[in-house]
Amino acid sequence: MSLRTLLFAVLASASATSMADEQLELGKKVFTEQAQPSCTICHALNDAGSAGEIGPNLDELKPSAEQVSNAVKSGVGIMPAFGDSLSEQQIKAVAHYVESVTGK
């Protein structure tokens, strides 16, 4: 492997890690602050420090990113839809965050 190839691989890996960290950070912010009403009001999620009891405990449910994304966009049961109030980037970030911190 050439030095140039190795350097590119290291930089690409660092960039991907940084992007993943940024997405997790944004997802947590959406979960705790940006979604209105806040996800923390209804959902328990250890990483977010929330103990809501109206909706499912996400640590126990361990939803996939796709499940979270669908629920956030369209709503489920008494959960309101956030498809019009959150951007696609915010929805993807919160879905990734919940999936990541619940160990899915």
C-alpha positions as CSV (number, residue, x, y, z in Angstrom):
1,M,0.0,0.0,0.0
2,S,1.4,3.4,-1.0
3,L,1.7,6.2,1.5
4,R,-0.8,8.2,-0.5
5,T,-3.3,5.4,-0.3
6,L,-2.8,4.9,3.4
7,L,-3.1,8.6,4.0
8,F,-6.4,8.7,2.0
9,A,-7.7,5.8,4.0
10,V,-6.9,7.4,7.3
11,L,-8.5,10.7,6.3
12,A,-11.6,9.0,4.9
13,S,-12.0,7.0,8.1
14,A,-11.6,10.1,10.3
15,S,-14.0,12.0,8.2
16,A,-16.6,9.2,8.4
17,T,-16.2,9.0,12.2
18,S,-16.6,12.8,12.5
19,M,-19.8,12.7,10.3
20,A,-21.2,9.9,12.4
21,D,-20.4,11.8,15.6
22,E,-22.1,14.9,14.2
23,Q,-25.2,12.9,13.2
24,L,-25.4,11.3,16.7
25,E,-25.1,14.8,18.3
26,L,-27.8,16.2,16.0
27,G,-30.0,13.3,16.7
28,K,-29.7,13.7,20.4
29,K,-30.5,17.4,20.1
30,V,-33.6,16.7,18.0
31,F,-34.7,14.1,20.6
32,T,-34.1,16.4,23.6
33,E,-34.7,19.9,22.2
34,Q,-35.7,20.5,18.6
35,A,-38.8,18.3,18.2
36,Q,-41.8,20.1,19.7
37,P,-43.1,18.6,21.8
38,S,-39.9,17.0,22.9
39,C,-39.5,13.3,22.5
40,T,-38.3,13.2,26.2
41,I,-41.8,14.0,27.4
42,C,-43.2,10.7,26.2
43,H,-40.3,8.3,25.8
44,A,-37.8,6.8,28.2
45,L,-34.3,6.7,26.7
46,N,-31.3,6.4,29.1
47,D,-28.8,8.2,26.9
48,A,-31.1,11.2,26.7
49,G,-31.8,11.1,30.4
50,S,-35.5,10.9,29.8
51,A,-38.1,8.9,31.7
52,G,-41.3,9.6,29.8
53,E,-44.0,7.0,30.3
54,I,-46.6,7.9,27.7
55,G,-44.9,6.3,24.8
56,P,-42.8,3.1,24.6
57,N,-39.5,2.8,26.5
58,L,-37.1,3.0,23.6
59,D,-34.3,1.2,25.5
60,E,-36.6,-1.8,25.8
61,L,-38.1,-1.5,22.3
62,K,-34.8,-1.1,20.5
63,P,-36.4,0.2,17.3
64,S,-34.5,0.2,14.0
65,A,-33.7,3.5,12.3
66,E,-36.4,2.8,9.7
67,Q,-39.0,2.2,12.4
68,V,-38.0,5.5,14.2
69,S,-38.0,7.4,10.9
70,N,-41.5,6.1,9.9
71,A,-42.9,6.9,13.4
72,V,-41.4,10.4,13.5
73,K,-42.6,11.2,9.9
74,S,-46.1,9.9,10.2
75,G,-46.9,9.5,13.9
76,V,-48.1,6.4,15.6
77,G,-51.2,6.1,17.9
78,I,-51.2,9.3,20.0
79,M,-47.7,10.3,18.8
80,P,-48.0,13.3,16.5
81,A,-46.4,13.3,13.1
82,F,-43.2,15.4,12.8
83,G,-42.8,15.1,9.0
84,D,-43.8,18.7,8.5
85,S,-41.9,20.3,11.4
86,L,-38.6,18.4,11.2
87,S,-36.3,18.3,8.2
88,E,-35.3,15.1,6.5
89,Q,-31.8,15.5,8.0
90,Q,-33.2,15.9,11.5
91,I,-35.5,12.8,11.0
92,K,-32.5,10.7,9.8
93,A,-30.3,12.0,12.6
94,V,-32.9,11.2,15.4
95,A,-33.6,7.8,13.8
96,H,-29.8,7.0,13.7
97,Y,-29.4,8.3,17.3
98,V,-32.2,6.2,18.8
99,E,-31.0,3.0,16.9
100,S,-27.4,3.6,17.9
101,V,-27.9,4.3,21.6
102,T,-30.4,1.5,22.1
103,G,-27.9,-1.1,20.9
104,K,-29.7,-2.1,17.7
